[in-house]
Amino acid sequence: MTIAVPLGSPQSNSLAKDANRPASELRREQLLELAARIIIEEGVDALRPTRLAELAGCTRPLIYQYFPRREDILITLVENFYRGLDERYDIEWQRKLIPCAAEGEVVAVRAFIDDLWERLDDQGLACLLLRTTPNISVSFRSFVKTACRSLERRWHAGFATLGVDEEQAEVLLEAIAVILSRLGEQLREGRIDREAATARLVSAANALVRSGLPSVH
């Protein structure tokens, strides 16, 4: 079971325009889709040029033509997902979402999560798994630490309005990403329905955000 891309979403619109995209761009996107599937179904360690070439029906030199290093695939998956979120959600809306969670405004948080499930395709889920998997490699973890601080800056702004410092915000976002990735896996595999996944994530996110507020300690 995969998470369907809804009609009219940015993803489905891009698929409709595939005929107008260069063959090299389509091949690169195909490799990223297959890489994401390997990460989700077989684990991060299974993502190797040989395995990717096998699934793609191509040679290893072609893989290296698009992604000279294995880490280039991992980095691209992470950057694409966060860039997609920034394109989808207005910066001011993102900034206000964290205070909504802290104040227990479930309707606003639920609306965001419902929309997020629609966009959590295999590449998005792979990004979250990479975001929360330790010991992939020293250089990749260094990238994640630096890049996520930049890529998640809009969410940090929401925590800042509540008086939560950057270090604590990173911890909270890490915890939320872990929960989101686990629920995303269960949803993809059909072990949980979307309503239950949303309810659990709303509850966990609200509790985590409130736990990080200075007034709690």
Buried (B, 14 or more C-beta within 10 A) or exposed (E): EEBEBEEEBEBEEEEEEEEEEEEEEEBBBBBBBBBBBBBBEEEBEEBEBEBBBEBBEBEEEBBBEBBEEBBEBBBBBBBBBBEBBEEBBEEEBBBBBBBBBBBEBBEBBBBBBBBBBBBBBBBBBBBBBBBBBEEBEEEBEEBBEEBBBEBBBBBBBBBBEBEBEEEBBBBBBBBBBBBBBBBBBBBBEEEBEBEEBBBBBBEBBBEBBBBBBEEEE
